[in-house]
Each structure stands twice: as C-alpha cells, then as structure tokens.
Amino acid sequence: MLSIMKKIYITIGVPGCGKSTWVQKNITDASKTAVINMDTIRQEVTGRSTDQTQNALVASLARQKFMTAVSHGVPSIYWDNTTTQRKYRKEMIQMGKKGGYEVIAVHFKVPFDTCAKRNAARNRVVPYDVLVRMQSQLQPPEQGEGWDNIITVEG
C-alpha cells in the first residue's frame, strides 16, 4: 500500500515577498489542502483584512485552524503568514512532527526594495514602518529548528 506523505509548508518572509502567490501556485488539490492566512481570518473577524484591533483573537483562531488541520490529517497544510521569528515557528514544527507530517520551511529571500514596491502597489498596503520592523525581525530558517526541508524562493 502506497503511503501518502503529509506535508506542512510554513512561509517565512515579509509582506510583498510573494508568499500567497507561491502558495496558490503550489496547491495541487484544493480538496486535500488547508491554507491558514491571518489576513483572511482578520477579514472574517473584523470585516477588514487590515484591521489590527483583534490580533490576539486572529492569532488564536489561526492556531486553532492549524491544530484542527493537523489533528484531522489534512494532507497539505500551508501556513501562509510572515512567520519571521523562530519562537513562533517552534510549536508548529513540533505539532507537525507529532502529527506525522514532513515540515517544510519556505523562505522568501527577496530584496527589501522589491517587497516594499510590491506592497505599495497592493490593495492591502502594510505601513512602511511595519514593513521595516518586520524585515529587521526576520530570522531565516535554520536546519536546527527541526525542518525536514528548507525551500528558498528568490526574487
């Protein structure tokens, strides 16, 4: 009997680096896929994807959706968020491993100027000072974090 490997993809990069575009291009079977995106949850909770007033609730709901997808054995899970800091990735890596998943970092190594230009051209613009702060907090993935694989997307 052929065993299908379950995979979790955790995106790492600042707004405008191409995370959501990459996720959408890499989904092969939407019926066997969960995509967890905090902007989508923010839209559901507040009516606006840019509304930052309910961030604790949004983060909690995203975590719940992730845990539910893992516990139900959804074959492909995409965590489509910035995930710039290792401390926020640790629990997801551990949960994924415990659930029998291959856990893959998708690191977007895109020049900051490119991200800033893309961000400025979007409908949902992240304030420039927030973009700068996120770039300064970006911790590239390292094998020692527990990843099964690290994919680097350059652009």
C-alpha positions, 0 to 999 in steps of 0.5 A, spaced: 500 500 500 502 506 497 503 511 503 501 518 502 506 523 505 503 529 509 506 535 508 506 542 512 509 548 508 510 554 513 512 561 509 517 565 512 518 572 509 515 579 509 509 582 506 510 583 498 515 577 498 510 573 494 508 568 499 500 567 497 502 567 490 507 561 491 502 558 495 496 558 490 501 556 485 503 550 489 496 547 491 495 541 487 488 539 490 484 544 493 480 538 496 486 535 500 489 542 502 488 547 508 491 554 507 491 558 514 492 566 512 491 571 518 489 576 513 483 572 511 481 570 518 482 578 520 477 579 514 472 574 517 473 577 524 473 584 523 470 585 516 477 588 514 483 584 512 487 590 515 484 591 521 489 590 527 484 591 533 483 583 534 490 580 533 490 576 539 483 573 537 486 572 529 492 569 532 488 564 536 483 562 531 489 561 526 492 556 531 486 553 532 485 552 524 492 549 524 491 544 530 484 542 527 488 541 520 493 537 523 489 533 528 484 531 522 490 529 517 489 534 512 494 532 507 497 539 505 497 544 510 500 551 508 501 556 513 501 562 509 503 568 514 510 572 515 512 567 520 519 571 521 521 569 528 523 562 530 519 562 537 513 562 533 515 557 528 517 552 534 510 549 536 508 548 529 514 544 527 513 540 533 505 539 532 507 537 525 512 532 527 507 529 532 502 529 527 506 525 522 507 530 517 514 532 513 515 540 515 517 544 510 520 551 511 519 556 505 523 562 505 522 568 501 529 571 500 527 577 496 530 584 496 527 589 501 526 594 495 522 589 491 517 587 497 516 594 499 514 596 491 510 590 491 506 592 497 505 599 495 502 597 489 497 592 493 490 593 495 492 591 502 498 596 503 502 594 510 505 601 513 512 602 511 514 602 518 511 595 519 514 593 513 521 595 516 520 592 523 518 586 520 524 585 515 529 587 521 525 581 525 526 576 520 530 570 522 531 565 516 530 558 517 535 554 520 536 546 519 536 546 527 529 548 528 527 541 526 525 542 518 525 536 514 526 541 508 528 548 507 525 551 500 528 558 498 524 562 493 528 568 490 526 574 487 
